[in-house]
Amino acid sequence: MAITTTDTGLLRLLQLSSVSLPVGGYAFSQGLEYAIEAGWVDSISSAEAWLELQMHDALARVDLPILLRSYQACSSQQGNRSEQVYYWNQMALACRETRELRLTDTAMGEALMRLLPSLGVSIPLSEHSKDTPEDVSFVTAFACVAHQWQVEQDAALLGYAWSWLENQVAAATKLIPLGQTQAQQLLGALQQYVPETIETAKALADDELGASLPALAISSMLHETQYTRLFRS
């Protein structure tokens, strides 16, 4: 996977995918907290298996292909760009299997949308005057900001995948718990799957988008009634 970008585009990508971006990704475990409580994930090896499966069967089949289409919609010269962005925003939200997973997406999306005016950024979705959705997916907002900041398409996919992975490993580090060295080992092990995840996402046709991970959905739903929690539900 060859990725080229300008120095400015790379710096903007680092800003957009940084854990210091105030969008609240650190507040959500995306089902991982209950999985650890239930004993499904209890070590660095089981954490790797849990996250690798999500990369292959969720990130590659929902978030990244929708991000790709949203990015392309932002640069489209045909039809109504805001209509196209709106469509893929709705698709992203429809693919969330639980209320918690949808909240993760929309809370981060809302936070990024609030930040955009101070960064001098507007996205086509905000021009959708009549049917603007109440909720904006973080996938949509990320894609449109990346396009406006002239981050190349493949680099945007890479940055989003890294941001997701870093947040999940940070959650695992707190919850299992893992030491800092183990956390870096886990990041290193999972990084090798990122190029394959991106290539899978790029190869999918529109009618192949979507994923179903029952254990993830169950852990996300049961997290709501978990007795003690570090992360939002």
MIVEX-152924 format. One line per field, with one value per residue: x, y, z of N, C-alpha, C in turn; residue number from 1; residue in three letters. Coordinates in nm, 4 decimals. Layout:
# residues N
n_u = [X:...]
n_v = [Y:...]
n_w = [Z:...]
ca_u = [X:...]
ca_v = [Y:...]
ca_w = [Z:...]
c_u = [X:...]
c_v = [Y:...]
c_w = [Z:...]
n = [NUM:...]
res = [ALA:...]
This chain:
# residues 233
n_u = [0.0850:0.0958:0.1418:0.1278:0.1822:0.1616:0.3832:0.2332:-0.0213:0.0339:0.0945:-0.1530:-0.3038:-0.1882:-0.2712:-0.5508:-0.5858:-0.4829:-0.4641:-0.5008:-0.6882:-0.9866:-1.2295:-1.3294:-1.2867:-1.1549:-1.3335:-1.4959:-1.5300:-1.6254:-1.7592:-1.5551:-1.5056:-1.7075:-1.6554:-1.4134:-1.4887:-1.6560:-1.4755:-1.4059:-1.2047:-0.8874:-0.6156:-0.3072:-0.2948:-0.5603:-0.6804:-0.5615:-0.6737:-0.9471:-0.9535:-0.8357:-1.0269:-1.2362:-1.1168:-1.0948:-1.3611:-1.5361:-1.4268:-1.3072:-1.5253:-1.7284:-1.6705:-1.4299:-1.4823:-1.7087:-1.6061:-1.4300:-1.6121:-1.7505:-1.5470:-1.4931:-1.7391:-1.7294:-1.5549:-1.6823:-1.7871:-2.0196:-2.3713:-2.5437:-2.3386:-2.3779:-2.6044:-2.5028:-2.3065:-2.4718:-2.6209:-2.4276:-2.3585:-2.5954:-2.5925:-2.3680:-2.4573:-2.6754:-2.5548:-2.4660:-2.4860:-2.5869:-2.7282:-2.5276:-2.2959:-2.3734:-2.3950:-2.1265:-2.0222:-2.1764:-2.1410:-1.8692:-1.8654:-2.0285:-1.8711:-1.6465:-1.7684:-1.8426:-1.5950:-1.5042:-1.5726:-1.3907:-1.1589:-1.1764:-1.3158:-1.5641:-1.8227:-1.9782:-2.2196:-2.3277:-2.4485:-2.6814:-2.9774:-3.2508:-3.2971:-3.1139:-2.9455:-3.0044:-2.7960:-2.4476:-2.2173:-1.8983:-1.7318:-1.8166:-1.7644:-1.4860:-1.3952:-1.4699:-1.3332:-1.0705:-1.0612:-1.0968:-0.8692:-0.6823:-0.5712:-0.4549:-0.6537:-0.5988:-0.4266:-0.5971:-0.7652:-0.5784:-0.5081:-0.7516:-0.7890:-0.5656:-0.6269:-0.8592:-0.7531:-0.5560:-0.7109:-0.8578:-0.6573:-0.5598:-0.7799:-0.7829:-0.5413:-0.5940:-0.7993:-0.7508:-0.5506:-0.2925:0.0643:0.2713:0.4678:0.3598:0.1337:0.2481:0.3542:0.1171:0.0048:0.2001:0.1686:-0.0901:-0.0745:0.0212:-0.1983:-0.3313:-0.2780:-0.3933:-0.6563:-0.7327:-0.7058:-0.9019:-1.1302:-1.1260:-1.1795:-1.4439:-1.7754:-2.0661:-2.2948:-2.1854:-2.1225:-2.1304:-2.1670:-2.1730:-2.1248:-2.1866:-2.0944:-1.9666:-2.1844:-2.3481:-2.1826:-2.1629:-2.4297:-2.4783:-2.3001:-2.4248:-2.5621:-2.3644:-2.2053:-1.9853:-1.8137:-1.5691:-1.5920:-1.8039:-2.1531]
n_v = [-0.1184:0.1916:0.5141:0.8515:1.1878:1.5422:1.7489:1.9297:1.8120:1.5739:1.6666:1.7763:1.5430:1.4061:1.5761:1.5419:1.2728:1.2482:1.1639:1.3815:1.5376:1.6946:1.5058:1.3058:1.0271:0.8632:0.8126:0.5983:0.2440:0.0733:-0.1750:-0.3303:-0.3112:-0.4597:-0.7098:-0.7731:-0.7768:-1.0006:-1.1970:-1.2719:-1.1414:-1.1345:-1.1073:-1.0141:-1.1568:-1.2424:-0.9953:-0.9018:-1.0833:-1.0160:-0.7470:-0.7685:-0.9156:-0.7298:-0.5344:-0.6656:-0.7458:-0.5401:-0.2671:-0.2730:-0.3187:-0.1452:0.1220:0.2183:0.1785:0.3428:0.5856:0.6277:0.6594:0.8845:1.0737:1.0819:1.1771:1.4349:1.5508:1.5334:1.6214:1.5873:1.5954:1.6622:1.7492:1.7659:1.6078:1.3558:1.3218:1.3303:1.0946:0.8900:0.9450:0.8743:0.6037:0.5146:0.5544:0.3820:0.1372:0.0877:-0.1346:-0.1248:0.0930:0.2086:0.1836:0.3457:0.5869:0.6284:0.6902:0.9172:1.0996:1.1562:1.2559:1.4827:1.6312:1.6846:1.8337:2.0628:2.1670:2.2449:2.5141:2.6820:2.5999:2.6857:2.5340:2.3945:2.1609:1.9772:1.8638:2.0417:2.2243:2.1200:2.2149:2.1481:1.8776:1.8160:1.5828:1.4944:1.3781:1.3411:1.1322:1.0356:0.9301:1.0508:1.3253:1.3168:1.2295:1.4432:1.6608:1.5719:1.5746:1.8495:1.9509:1.8631:1.6114:1.3138:1.0517:0.7699:0.8097:0.9300:0.7151:0.5508:0.7113:0.7254:0.4539:0.4139:0.5917:0.4745:0.2269:0.3016:0.4165:0.1912:0.0160:0.1701:0.1608:-0.1137:-0.1299:0.0006:-0.1568:-0.4416:-0.5258:-0.3868:-0.3548:-0.0724:-0.1506:-0.3907:-0.2815:-0.1399:-0.3544:-0.4789:-0.2822:-0.2879:-0.5494:-0.5404:-0.3416:-0.4549:-0.5522:-0.3392:-0.2378:-0.4476:-0.4345:-0.1832:-0.2259:-0.4218:-0.2695:-0.0849:-0.2454:-0.3233:-0.3396:-0.1230:-0.2674:-0.4551:-0.3580:-0.3506:-0.5187:-0.7784:-0.8479:-1.0482:-1.0979:-0.8579:-0.6799:-0.7818:-0.7475:-0.4715:-0.3956:-0.5098:-0.3719:-0.1423:-0.2039:-0.2874:-0.3289:-0.1775:0.0779:0.2199:0.3483:0.5314:0.4647]
n_w = [0.0000:-0.1118:0.0016:-0.0509:0.0397:0.0943:0.2939:0.4441:0.4281:0.5652:0.8229:0.8902:0.8884:1.1042:1.3066:1.2901:1.3504:1.6005:1.9516:2.1070:1.9857:2.0571:2.0775:2.2286:2.2053:2.3813:2.5820:2.5349:2.5217:2.3338:2.3716:2.4750:2.7493:2.8829:2.7694:2.8850:3.1537:3.1459:3.0996:2.8450:2.7178:2.8403:2.8405:2.6725:2.4345:2.3874:2.3691:2.1370:1.9514:1.9740:1.8865:1.6342:1.4931:1.4864:1.3274:1.0796:1.0246:1.0841:1.0947:0.8402:0.6811:0.7312:0.8623:0.7244:0.4373:0.4150:0.4981:0.2849:0.0722:0.1604:0.1590:-0.1166:-0.1991:-0.1010:-0.2778:-0.5137:-0.8416:-0.9618:-0.9487:-0.6354:-0.3841:-0.1015:-0.0692:-0.1317:0.0682:0.2891:0.2473:0.2854:0.5439:0.6780:0.6197:0.7629:1.0280:1.0333:1.0317:1.2846:1.5463:1.8046:2.0575:2.2122:2.0498:1.8413:1.9805:2.0486:1.7963:1.7156:1.9268:1.9139:1.6560:1.6848:1.8608:1.7008:1.4993:1.6436:1.6871:1.4370:1.3303:1.4669:1.3551:1.1035:0.9165:0.7076:0.6260:0.3569:0.4469:0.6285:0.4682:0.3938:0.3925:0.4338:0.5139:0.7162:0.9141:1.2581:1.3898:1.3406:1.1939:1.3159:1.1268:0.8885:0.9419:0.9851:0.7332:0.5658:0.6755:0.6373:0.3564:0.3033:0.4210:0.2505:0.2789:0.1519:0.0053:0.0688:0.2811:0.4629:0.5258:0.6515:0.8707:1.0122:1.0769:1.2420:1.4534:1.5608:1.6414:1.8277:2.0324:2.1160:2.2062:2.4145:2.5846:2.6448:2.7783:3.0191:3.1238:3.1267:3.3285:3.1106:3.0931:3.0029:2.8200:2.7206:2.6003:2.3892:2.2498:2.1749:2.0074:1.8070:1.7099:1.6044:1.4130:1.1793:1.0479:0.9444:0.6716:0.5164:0.6061:0.5061:0.2284:0.1899:0.2494:0.0386:-0.1768:-0.1692:-0.3006:-0.3184:-0.2344:-0.0706:0.1713:0.5285:0.8454:1.0923:1.4166:1.6565:1.9282:1.9912:1.9730:2.1791:2.4055:2.4025:2.4499:2.7056:2.8551:2.9393:3.1752:3.3392:3.6512:3.7589:3.5869:3.3739:3.1381:2.9080:2.8537]
ca_u = [0.0000:0.1784:0.0719:0.2072:0.1090:0.2482:0.4170:0.1186:-0.1253:0.0747:0.0787:-0.2964:-0.3484:-0.1451:-0.3602:-0.6848:-0.5873:-0.4162:-0.5476:-0.5254:-0.8035:-1.0891:-1.3551:-1.3789:-1.2768:-1.1034:-1.4426:-1.5737:-1.4530:-1.6882:-1.7892:-1.4393:-1.5109:-1.7869:-1.5859:-1.3120:-1.5637:-1.7096:-1.3657:-1.3818:-1.0725:-0.8199:-0.4707:-0.2643:-0.3262:-0.7049:-0.7096:-0.5224:-0.7731:-1.0710:-0.9395:-0.8088:-1.1548:-1.3094:-1.0521:-1.1261:-1.5031:-1.6152:-1.3581:-1.2834:-1.6502:-1.8233:-1.6124:-1.3366:-1.5438:-1.7986:-1.5181:-1.3825:-1.7218:-1.7774:-1.4357:-1.5156:-1.8577:-1.6873:-1.4827:-1.7616:-1.8265:-2.1458:-2.4838:-2.5418:-2.2403:-2.4333:-2.6942:-2.4196:-2.2476:-2.5842:-2.6544:-2.3285:-2.3710:-2.7057:-2.5500:-2.2797:-2.5371:-2.7610:-2.4729:-2.4323:-2.5751:-2.6440:-2.7377:-2.3978:-2.2047:-2.4182:-2.3573:-1.9826:-2.0029:-2.2374:-2.0820:-1.7418:-1.8991:-2.0768:-1.7566:-1.5654:-1.8453:-1.8325:-1.4586:-1.4722:-1.5714:-1.2681:-1.0502:-1.2024:-1.3576:-1.7063:-1.8376:-2.0996:-2.3380:-2.3852:-2.5225:-2.8035:-3.0645:-3.3851:-3.3013:-2.9920:-2.9717:-2.9776:-2.6681:-2.3430:-2.1204:-1.7573:-1.6755:-1.8489:-1.6915:-1.3443:-1.3706:-1.4848:-1.2217:-0.9512:-1.0669:-1.0760:-0.7316:-0.5995:-0.5097:-0.4886:-0.7568:-0.5452:-0.3704:-0.7115:-0.8047:-0.4743:-0.5189:-0.8709:-0.7622:-0.4725:-0.6974:-0.9448:-0.6684:-0.4903:-0.8114:-0.8927:-0.5434:-0.5570:-0.8845:-0.7355:-0.4322:-0.6532:-0.8998:-0.7118:-0.4775:-0.1643:0.1706:0.2995:0.5426:0.2630:0.0486:0.3234:0.3604:-0.0144:-0.0030:0.2879:0.1095:-0.2115:-0.0399:0.0448:-0.3253:-0.3910:-0.2808:-0.4918:-0.7883:-0.7594:-0.7247:-1.0347:-1.2290:-1.1237:-1.2251:-1.5850:-1.8814:-2.1633:-2.3863:-2.1113:-2.0958:-2.2079:-2.1008:-2.2457:-2.0391:-2.2792:-2.0321:-1.9461:-2.3151:-2.3926:-2.1014:-2.1998:-2.5603:-2.4696:-2.2181:-2.5148:-2.6007:-2.2470:-2.2104:-1.8845:-1.7673:-1.4790:-1.6227:-1.9427:-2.2462]
ca_v = [0.0000:0.3113:0.6360:0.9729:1.3073:1.6573:1.7710:1.9949:1.7112:1.4806:1.7336:1.7845:1.4074:1.3796:1.6535:1.4857:1.1392:1.2531:1.1433:1.5130:1.6007:1.6864:1.4466:1.2152:0.8864:0.7932:0.7892:0.4816:0.1202:0.0002:-0.3125:-0.3990:-0.3158:-0.5761:-0.8312:-0.8007:-0.8147:-1.1355:-1.2913:-1.3046:-1.0837:-1.1324:-1.1100:-0.9444:-1.2387:-1.2385:-0.8584:-0.8967:-1.1562:-0.9376:-0.6270:-0.8087:-0.9520:-0.6065:-0.4685:-0.7374:-0.7656:-0.4201:-0.1488:-0.2885:-0.3391:-0.0374:0.2556:0.2631:0.1989:0.4591:0.7023:0.6432:0.7135:1.0203:1.1550:1.0996:1.2620:1.5731:1.6015:1.5035:1.7305:1.5462:1.5911:1.7448:1.6918:1.7519:1.4922:1.2351:1.3117:1.2969:0.9535:0.8035:0.9675:0.7909:0.4645:0.4874:0.5445:0.2635:0.0170:0.0696:-0.2410:-0.0960:0.2344:0.2533:0.1996:0.4661:0.7020:0.6488:0.7540:1.0499:1.1898:1.2003:1.3387:1.6113:1.7044:1.7338:1.9390:2.1835:2.2182:2.2883:2.6590:2.7433:2.5578:2.7412:2.4245:2.3635:2.0405:1.9840:1.8229:2.1584:2.3003:2.0455:2.3019:2.0985:1.7457:1.7910:1.4851:1.5397:1.3214:1.3323:1.0274:1.0764:0.8879:1.1565:1.4470:1.2898:1.2251:1.5756:1.7443:1.5237:1.6240:1.9946:1.9765:1.8079:1.4840:1.2206:0.9531:0.6534:0.8572:0.9506:0.5819:0.5075:0.7914:0.6837:0.3206:0.4310:0.6561:0.3718:0.1264:0.3597:0.4292:0.0592:-0.0354:0.2487:0.1052:-0.2441:-0.1061:0.0352:-0.2510:-0.5819:-0.4183:-0.4168:-0.2590:0.0127:-0.2293:-0.4796:-0.1994:-0.1140:-0.4822:-0.4999:-0.1905:-0.3382:-0.6704:-0.5075:-0.2542:-0.5321:-0.5806:-0.2155:-0.2326:-0.5433:-0.3788:-0.0749:-0.2835:-0.4840:-0.1615:-0.0232:-0.3413:-0.3568:-0.2696:-0.0616:-0.3658:-0.5456:-0.2899:-0.3964:-0.6194:-0.8241:-0.9119:-1.0701:-1.0822:-0.7147:-0.6204:-0.8256:-0.6814:-0.3301:-0.3816:-0.5439:-0.2701:-0.0420:-0.2430:-0.3357:-0.2663:-0.0713:0.1109:0.3321:0.4114:0.5735:0.3691]
ca_w = [0.0000:-0.1228:0.0389:-0.0651:0.0791:0.1152:0.4344:0.5071:0.4417:0.6691:0.9516:0.9163:0.9206:1.2405:1.3932:1.2854:1.4093:1.7303:2.0706:2.1674:1.9216:2.1619:2.0300:2.3316:2.1736:2.4990:2.6772:2.4937:2.5029:2.2223:2.4114:2.5310:2.8955:2.9248:2.7256:2.9873:3.2737:3.1259:3.0845:2.7042:2.6916:2.9707:2.8214:2.5516:2.3171:2.3612:2.3238:1.9962:1.8729:1.9781:1.8040:1.4962:1.4328:1.4572:1.2143:0.9562:0.9983:1.1120:1.0434:0.6961:0.6078:0.7600:0.8807:0.6208:0.3057:0.4193:0.4993:0.1476:-0.0097:0.2074:0.1082:-0.2595:-0.2149:-0.0758:-0.3948:-0.6323:-0.9300:-1.0218:-0.8569:-0.5154:-0.2911:0.0321:-0.0721:-0.1290:0.2008:0.3780:0.2262:0.3484:0.6878:0.7248:0.6090:0.8767:1.1500:1.0225:1.0512:1.4263:1.5913:1.9358:2.0902:2.2602:1.9366:1.7695:2.0628:2.0305:1.6664:1.7073:2.0259:1.8574:1.5405:1.7340:1.9162:1.5896:1.4327:1.7260:1.6755:1.3010:1.3048:1.5183:1.2667:0.9715:0.8287:0.6929:0.5453:0.2742:0.5220:0.6942:0.3682:0.3656:0.4705:0.4617:0.5766:0.7922:1.0195:1.3934:1.4305:1.2388:1.2212:1.3194:0.9979:0.7923:0.9749:0.9631:0.5892:0.5046:0.7215:0.5677:0.2190:0.3005:0.4600:0.1426:0.3165:0.0449:0.0365:0.1389:0.4069:0.5522:0.5727:0.7442:0.9925:1.0862:1.1319:1.3528:1.5632:1.6213:1.7037:1.9444:2.1380:2.1659:2.2840:2.5385:2.6705:2.6908:2.8728:3.1492:3.1721:3.1468:3.2614:3.0474:3.1168:2.8881:2.7222:2.6563:2.5140:2.2664:2.1783:2.1147:1.8937:1.7019:1.6514:1.5290:1.3005:1.0571:0.9823:0.8933:0.5243:0.4652:0.6388:0.4118:0.0953:0.1899:0.2441:-0.0944:-0.2783:-0.1529:-0.3739:-0.2272:-0.1769:0.0175:0.2971:0.6432:0.9278:1.2102:1.5154:1.7689:2.0598:2.0109:1.9993:2.3113:2.5080:2.4007:2.5151:2.8475:2.9212:2.9973:3.3105:3.4122:3.7846:3.7641:3.4509:3.3531:3.0103:2.8862:2.7952]
c_u = [0.0883:0.0948:0.1678:0.1220:0.2086:0.2798:0.2999:0.0060:-0.0937:0.0566:-0.0696:-0.3528:-0.3107:-0.2333:-0.4972:-0.6928:-0.5224:-0.5133:-0.5776:-0.6386:-0.9229:-1.2252:-1.4063:-1.3717:-1.2317:-1.2148:-1.5206:-1.4820:-1.5076:-1.7042:-1.6759:-1.4482:-1.5932:-1.7185:-1.4790:-1.3791:-1.6126:-1.6005:-1.3395:-1.2443:-1.0023:-0.6678:-0.4357:-0.3014:-0.4752:-0.7488:-0.6737:-0.6262:-0.9040:-1.0634:-0.9107:-0.9389:-1.2359:-1.2491:-1.0938:-1.2752:-1.5913:-1.5494:-1.3431:-1.4126:-1.7564:-1.7510:-1.5262:-1.3997:-1.6414:-1.7179:-1.4680:-1.4894:-1.7586:-1.6710:-1.4572:-1.6371:-1.8214:-1.6178:-1.5607:-1.7969:-1.9601:-2.2551:-2.4641:-2.4486:-2.2999:-2.5308:-2.6144:-2.3564:-2.3541:-2.6190:-2.5560:-2.3233:-2.4812:-2.6693:-2.4605:-2.3601:-2.6247:-2.6850:-2.4344:-2.5346:-2.6398:-2.6496:-2.6029:-2.2994:-2.2431:-2.3789:-2.2090:-1.9565:-2.0543:-2.1798:-1.9482:-1.7647:-1.9443:-1.9625:-1.6690:-1.6367:-1.8381:-1.6963:-1.4323:-1.4734:-1.4434:-1.1460:-1.0681:-1.2470:-1.5094:-1.7167:-1.9696:-2.2275:-2.4073:-2.4631:-2.6563:-2.9158:-3.1955:-3.3856:-3.1748:-3.0211:-2.9369:-2.8379:-2.5717:-2.2443:-1.9795:-1.6877:-1.6961:-1.7655:-1.5418:-1.3113:-1.3726:-1.3743:-1.0936:-0.9477:-1.0351:-0.9324:-0.6317:-0.5135:-0.5497:-0.5764:-0.7031:-0.4855:-0.4822:-0.7600:-0.7056:-0.4860:-0.6379:-0.8471:-0.6687:-0.5414:-0.7856:-0.8601:-0.6042:-0.5872:-0.8457:-0.7800:-0.5310:-0.6614:-0.8402:-0.6260:-0.4859:-0.7323:-0.8482:-0.6446:-0.3496:-0.0611:0.1964:0.3774:0.4503:0.1718:0.1185:0.3396:0.2288:-0.0345:0.0808:0.2299:-0.0089:-0.1838:-0.0261:-0.0839:-0.3873:-0.3905:-0.3843:-0.6336:-0.8272:-0.7848:-0.8598:-1.1426:-1.2388:-1.1812:-1.3747:-1.6746:-1.9827:-2.2523:-2.3164:-2.0807:-2.1853:-2.1354:-2.1933:-2.1501:-2.1218:-2.2162:-2.0074:-2.0781:-2.3648:-2.3142:-2.1334:-2.3327:-2.5515:-2.3828:-2.3045:-2.5493:-2.4842:-2.2344:-2.1093:-1.8312:-1.6683:-1.5215:-1.7728:-2.0251:-2.3700]
c_v = [0.1232:0.4352:0.7522:1.0910:1.4206:1.6700:1.8338:1.8954:1.6120:1.5419:1.7451:1.6474:1.3716:1.4535:1.5869:1.3507:1.1334:1.2279:1.2760:1.5889:1.5860:1.6357:1.3384:1.0675:0.8023:0.7536:0.6617:0.3603:0.0361:-0.1488:-0.3842:-0.4122:-0.4347:-0.7060:-0.8707:-0.8437:-0.9593:-1.2408:-1.3341:-1.2533:-1.0707:-1.1305:-1.0331:-1.0243:-1.2372:-1.0988:-0.8436:-0.9658:-1.0776:-0.8188:-0.6611:-0.8447:-0.8282:-0.5326:-0.5333:-0.7347:-0.6464:-0.2961:-0.1556:-0.2922:-0.2331:0.0975:0.3008:0.2746:0.3162:0.5882:0.7319:0.7079:0.8552:1.1168:1.1845:1.1874:1.4090:1.6353:1.5829:1.6304:1.7011:1.5408:1.6841:1.6823:1.6691:1.6351:1.3623:1.2146:1.2706:1.1486:0.8634:0.8244:0.8793:0.6431:0.4267:0.4675:0.4192:0.1350:-0.0054:-0.0242:-0.2159:0.0545:0.2890:0.2759:0.3214:0.5923:0.7329:0.7301:0.8976:1.1480:1.2440:1.2897:1.4766:1.6958:1.7624:1.8462:2.0698:2.2491:2.2861:2.4396:2.7271:2.7054:2.6107:2.6387:2.4157:2.2396:2.0462:1.9478:1.9425:2.2456:2.2357:2.1096:2.2390:1.9706:1.7138:1.6922:1.5416:1.4962:1.3147:1.2258:1.0857:1.0397:0.9970:1.2815:1.4311:1.2946:1.3640:1.6710:1.7035:1.5755:1.7729:2.0318:1.9163:1.6902:1.3838:1.1077:0.8351:0.6924:0.8805:0.8179:0.5310:0.5811:0.7518:0.5483:0.3306:0.4909:0.5562:0.2724:0.1802:0.3743:0.2942:-0.0018:0.0408:0.1962:-0.0290:-0.2295:-0.0773:-0.0803:-0.3903:-0.6040:-0.4712:-0.3149:-0.1789:-0.0623:-0.3244:-0.4030:-0.1702:-0.2415:-0.5102:-0.4086:-0.2410:-0.4595:-0.6366:-0.4176:-0.3315:-0.5613:-0.4568:-0.2096:-0.3267:-0.4937:-0.2705:-0.1291:-0.3538:-0.3779:-0.1014:-0.1150:-0.3682:-0.2741:-0.2158:-0.1654:-0.4701:-0.4823:-0.3452:-0.5057:-0.6588:-0.9012:-0.9320:-1.0483:-0.9349:-0.6460:-0.6563:-0.7538:-0.5326:-0.3073:-0.4068:-0.4458:-0.1665:-0.0742:-0.3026:-0.2587:-0.1539:-0.0475:0.2261:0.4135:0.4394:0.4620:0.4425]
c_w = [0.0000:-0.0920:0.0243:-0.0234:0.0979:0.2638:0.5092:0.5308:0.5518:0.8074:0.9884:0.9542:1.0635:1.3404:1.4032:1.3552:1.5474:1.8451:2.1395:2.0996:2.0163:2.1115:2.1246:2.3004:2.2916:2.5970:2.6485:2.4761:2.3886:2.2544:2.4806:2.6826:2.9447:2.8854:2.8267:3.1174:3.2654:3.1107:2.9420:2.6619:2.8260:2.9601:2.6955:2.4272:2.2854:2.3186:2.1768:1.9085:1.8634:1.8820:1.6584:1.4244:1.3974:1.3386:1.0831:0.9211:1.0311:1.0522:0.8914:0.6163:0.6354:0.7605:0.7634:0.4824:0.3030:0.4254:0.3579:0.0603:0.0324:0.1568:-0.0402:-0.2862:-0.1943:-0.1963:-0.5242:-0.7107:-0.9978:-0.9156:-0.7382:-0.4123:-0.1528:0.0404:-0.0619:0.0083:0.3022:0.3675:0.3002:0.4991:0.7454:0.7201:0.7281:1.0047:1.1494:1.0509:1.1969:1.4889:1.7273:1.9569:2.1353:2.1459:1.8520:1.8475:2.0505:1.9042:1.6660:1.8090:1.9752:1.7361:1.5821:1.7881:1.8054:1.5159:1.5102:1.7104:1.5416:1.2789:1.3531:1.4361:1.1248:0.8698:0.8260:0.6063:0.4698:0.3474:0.5852:0.5978:0.3352:0.4463:0.5139:0.5441:0.6553:0.9045:1.1564:1.4369:1.3126:1.2817:1.2246:1.1891:0.8939:0.8173:0.9479:0.8145:0.5270:0.5489:0.6497:0.4242:0.2141:0.3377:0.3614:0.1894:0.2094:0.0956:0.1185:0.2734:0.5086:0.6094:0.6772:0.8769:1.0766:1.1524:1.2523:1.4745:1.6371:1.7008:1.8315:2.0612:2.1990:2.2495:2.4158:2.6367:2.7281:2.7962:3.0125:3.2091:3.2024:3.2825:3.1965:3.0933:2.9906:2.7802:2.6477:2.5616:2.3819:2.1831:2.1077:1.9943:1.7766:1.6322:1.5621:1.4093:1.1699:0.9804:0.9168:0.7398:0.4636:0.4899:0.5388:0.2713:0.0835:0.1738:0.1041:-0.2020:-0.2739:-0.2442:-0.2731:-0.1595:-0.0895:0.1528:0.4079:0.7180:1.0412:1.2986:1.6423:1.9066:2.0918:2.0449:2.1391:2.4207:2.5156:2.4726:2.6657:2.9251:2.9917:3.1422:3.3897:3.5430:3.7993:3.6226:3.4576:3.2319:2.9955:2.8238:2.7468]
n = [1:2:3:4:5:6:7:8:9:10:11:12:13:14:15:16:17:18:19:20:21:22:23:24:25:26:27:28:29:30:31:32:33:34:35:36:37:38:39:40:41:42:43:44:45:46:47:48:49:50:51:52:53:54:55:56:57:58:59:60:61:62:63:64:65:66:67:68:69:70:71:72:73:74:75:76:77:78:79:80:81:82:83:84:85:86:87:88:89:90:91:92:93:94:95:96:97:98:99:100:101:102:103:104:105:106:107:108:109:110:111:112:113:114:115:116:117:118:119:120:121:122:123:124:125:126:127:128:129:130:131:132:133:134:135:136:137:138:139:140:141:142:143:144:145:146:147:148:149:150:151:152:153:154:155:156:157:158:159:160:161:162:163:164:165:166:167:168:169:170:171:172:173:174:175:176:177:178:179:180:181:182:183:184:185:186:187:188:189:190:191:192:193:194:195:196:197:198:199:200:201:202:203:204:205:206:207:208:209:210:211:212:213:214:215:216:217:218:219:220:221:222:223:224:225:226:227:228:229:230:231:232:233]
res = [MET:ALA:ILE:THR:THR:THR:ASP:THR:GLY:LEU:LEU:ARG:LEU:LEU:GLN:LEU:SER:SER:VAL:SER:LEU:PRO:VAL:GLY:GLY:TYR:ALA:PHE:SER:GLN:GLY:LEU:GLU:TYR:ALA:ILE:GLU:ALA:GLY:TRP:VAL:ASP:SER:ILE:SER:SER:ALA:GLU:ALA:TRP:LEU:GLU:LEU:GLN:MET:HIS:ASP:ALA:LEU:ALA:ARG:VAL:ASP:LEU:PRO:ILE:LEU:LEU:ARG:SER:TYR:GLN:ALA:CYS:SER:SER:GLN:GLN:GLY:ASN:ARG:SER:GLU:GLN:VAL:TYR:TYR:TRP:ASN:GLN:MET:ALA:LEU:ALA:CYS:ARG:GLU:THR:ARG:GLU:LEU:ARG:LEU:THR:ASP:THR:ALA:MET:GLY:GLU:ALA:LEU:MET:ARG:LEU:LEU:PRO:SER:LEU:GLY:VAL:SER:ILE:PRO:LEU:SER:GLU:HIS:SER:LYS:ASP:THR:PRO:GLU:ASP:VAL:SER:PHE:VAL:THR:ALA:PHE:ALA:CYS:VAL:ALA:HIS:GLN:TRP:GLN:VAL:GLU:GLN:ASP:ALA:ALA:LEU:LEU:GLY:TYR:ALA:TRP:SER:TRP:LEU:GLU:ASN:GLN:VAL:ALA:ALA:ALA:THR:LYS:LEU:ILE:PRO:LEU:GLY:GLN:THR:GLN:ALA:GLN:GLN:LEU:LEU:GLY:ALA:LEU:GLN:GLN:TYR:VAL:PRO:GLU:THR:ILE:GLU:THR:ALA:LYS:ALA:LEU:ALA:ASP:ASP:GLU:LEU:GLY:ALA:SER:LEU:PRO:ALA:LEU:ALA:ILE:SER:SER:MET:LEU:HIS:GLU:THR:GLN:TYR:THR:ARG:LEU:PHE:ARG:SER]
